[in-house]
Amino acid sequence: MNHIRALIKRNILLFMRDRSAVFFSFLSTIILVALYFLFIAQMYRQGIGSGAGNMFSDSAKNFLIYLQMMAGVLILNSMSLSMGVYSTIAKDFESKRVDNFLLTPLHRTELLVSYLVSGFLVSLTLNLLTWIISAVLIGLLTGYFVAFSTILMAIVILLIASAISSAIMLLITALVHSSTAIGVIGSIAGTFLGFLCGIYIPYSNLGATTEKIGSVLPYTHLTIWMKQTLLILRKRKSTQWSITRFT
């Protein structure tokens, strides 16, 4: 157990000290946020206006749009952050350091567990910080705050998303053994997942073929689950939908 803890600490420190790896882990998120502010947000704003009329104020519309964006950002983060950690870990394979580890009393299973837990902890921790900071900023910018129960439910989804991402990225790392290849895979995967999983545009707007492909990807279901969780509205007795506003 001490071996695993020591390796987890070592893997996390290696990643955090590599500033370029940390930056590129957030690159897909930065691109997504830029796309939202350039044109995706306007598309959602028009959809809310045509579907709900004057039911929502401008601040409420912005609140919904920001939550749509954050749902995609958080799920995409779970993948890209795990990928960033494993791009650093892949250097162990490139330098044959893994072989050196296996010459010690360290068991192969302990090594794999340390890699898996490292990716999970980094992905979850940085994603939680992103979620908490963004929830506060959205509240300050719009005057609407996410309910505490919704925040907790989103954290549960992030736990599952980080666990799934870490497992998938560990498998890719074990097969590829190259930090450069993993970085390329991460860039391509971030772009394709953005479209296939309904992160950039609503999943219902995708074509039939794209929907079939996206339906087999876990990130599609995580994105839908996250959006449904963040966009739940309260229903008053008058059957009108509203969002709780804190003043």
C-alpha positions, 0 to 999 in steps of 0.5 A, spaced: 500 500 500 505 504 501 508 503 494 501 505 491 501 511 495 508 513 493 507 512 486 500 516 486 504 522 489 510 521 484 505 521 478 501 527 480 507 531 482 510 529 475 504 532 471 503 538 475 510 540 474 509 539 467 506 546 465 505 544 458 501 538 459 497 542 464 495 547 459 494 542 453 489 538 458 485 544 458 486 546 451 479 542 449 475 546 454 478 553 452 476 551 445 469 549 447 468 556 451 471 560 445 466 556 440 460 558 445 462 565 446 463 566 438 456 563 436 454 557 440 451 561 445 447 565 440 444 559 437 441 557 444 439 564 445 435 564 439 432 557 441 430 559 448 427 565 445 423 562 440 421 556 444 419 560 451 418 567 448 418 572 454 418 567 459 425 568 461 429 574 462 436 576 459 439 574 465 435 567 466 437 566 459 444 567 460 444 562 466 441 557 462 446 558 456 452 558 461 449 551 464 449 548 457 456 550 456 459 548 463 455 541 462 459 540 456 466 543 459 466 538 465 465 532 461 470 534 456 475 536 462 474 529 465 477 526 458 482 531 457 485 531 464 485 524 464 489 524 457 494 529 460 496 525 466 497 519 462 501 523 457 506 524 462 505 517 465 507 514 458 514 517 458 515 511 463 514 506 458 518 510 453 524 511 457 523 503 460 522 506 467 516 501 467 521 495 466 525 498 472 519 498 477 518 491 475 525 489 477 523 492 484 518 488 489 513 492 486 507 488 483 504 489 476 497 490 479 500 495 484 503 499 478 497 499 474 493 501 480 497 507 482 496 510 474 489 509 474 488 512 481 493 518 479 489 519 473 482 519 477 484 524 482 487 529 478 481 529 473 476 529 479 480 534 483 481 539 477 474 538 475 471 539 481 475 546 482 472 548 475 465 546 477 465 550 483 469 556 481 464 556 475 458 555 479 460 561 483 462 566 477 455 564 473 451 566 480 455 573 480 454 574 473 447 572 472 444 573 479 442 566 479 445 561 483 445 553 482 441 549 487 446 546 492 443 539 491 444 540 483 451 542 485 452 535 489 449 531 484 453 534 478 459 532 483 456 525 483 456 525 475 464 528 475 466 522 480 463 517 475 466 521 469 473 521 472 473 514 473 470 512 466 475 516 463 481 514 467 480 507 465 479 508 458 485 513 458 489 507 462 487 502 456 490 507 451 496 508 454 498 501 455 496 500 448 500 506 445 506 507 450 507 514 447 506 521 450 506 524 443 501 519 440 497 520 446 497 528 445 495 527 438 489 522 440 487 527 445 486 533 441 483 529 435 478 525 441 476 532 444 474 535 437 470 528 435 467 527 442 465 534 442 460 533 436 459 526 437 456 526 444 452 533 443 457 537 447 457 542 442 450 542 439 444 538 442 444 531 441 437 531 438 440 535 432 445 530 430 443 526 424 441 518 425 448 515 423 451 520 428 446 518 433 448 511 433 455 512 433 454 517 439 450 512 443 455 507 444 460 512 447 459 513 455 461 521 454 454 522 450 450 519 456 454 523 461 453 529 457 446 528 457 445 526 464 449 532 466 445 537 462 439 534 465 441 535 472 444 542 471 438 544 467 432 542 471 427 547 473 422 548 479 415 548 477 410 552 481 403 550 482 401 555 477 405 550 472 409 556 470 417 554 470 421 558 474 428 558 476 430 560 484 433 567 484 437 569 490 438 577 491 
